[in-house]
Amino acid sequence: MTDAQETAADTSLRTTGGAPPDDVAPAPIPLLEPREGIPPVVTSGDALDRVIAAFATGTGPVAVDAERASGYRYGQRAYLVQLRREGAGSALVDPVGCPDLSGLGTALSGAEWILHAATQDLPCLRDIGMTPTSLFDTELAGRLAGFPRVGLGAMVENVLGYALEKGHSAVDWSTRPLPEPWLRYAALDVELLIDLRDALEEELDRQGKLEWAREEFDAIAAAPPAPPRKDPWRRTSGMHKVRRRRQMAVVRELWTTRDQVAQRRDVSPGKVLGDAAIVEAALALPVDVKALTALPGFGHRMGRRQLEQWQAAVERAKALPESALPQPGQQPAGPPPPRSWADKDPAAAARLSAARTAVSALAERLRMPQENLITPDTVRRICWEPPKNPTPGTVEDTLAGYGARNWQIQQVAPLLVRALDATA
């Protein structure tokens, strides 16, 4: 970055949010360029050792990003990891050629990791041995600071005054070799992440929200891996149309067969068989391959062997005894949908209305999304089953039990106490 560009970026930071006079055309936003060019992709142990050594001796926080092949490959594994640190420059690491990055994770364990939308990348980074002990999430920081658009490109443009290249976020990152334009895009994702972090920290501090953000970042870093979903087949799109238990069994059998095929072929399950086709087969309960072929999603492009595979899954579900059929999905733990509250518990509906109004007004004053101030689920739960004696202490304890952070409790508890008292 040239001195002139740095000056332009600094000026942009000071003037973000201001509009030019009507008679002055806005200055064009410069396209971000890699400072040291595109680094070579690390695909061997020797090259990885050099990167580990360089980043271990670097200073300050480390910018980290990962690219997956969602929609193309099975699962959410990382196919490229990008890093940048002062004194080490940038690095692009191929987890296919270097599947164990625990050495790199260990070298960076004492550093703050900067990620954008950290919860999206942490699972795939954890799978290859990289887990931060502390982090700064620039996407979440943008939300807390009140930015209306918090995508990385929008944040870099609005805060630092640079435009990121677009167009490669949803490509198949499992492609080898990776095209040069994709590598350029990937390298730029961490190019200014440290600068963005510093600017957002300053803005959060100015707004009195920096400690709030640190609580959020610590909670993300300390969160354990999410447990496997129970009965993931129940999340099939269109499942609400399936009412009968025998039909549910068909969905389960087709979903399980599809998942096994997708895992074996290492492709996205949606590329094997669409959710809509699974639901159509469950509703129709086809008697043979010919009947199956007539259903949407099982057309002429599908080979005979594939059709027989799907029909066999249908037949297995049809042959199950009643005792082996899945039960209707259990209602998730917690209160019922709010739309039913007025009939089931008018007092709870009144509490929820008062609480939502108060939380919405506070979120607007604090210039942040309501869901970042306090999760809607937490508000619903405390309004459906409030403490028997809704004092500040009991409400604070209840919020803490639902996982609210200290800063959220301090901000929201007084509002909820008043809402619960007013509707008692």
Disulfide bonds with the S-S distance in Angstrom:
none
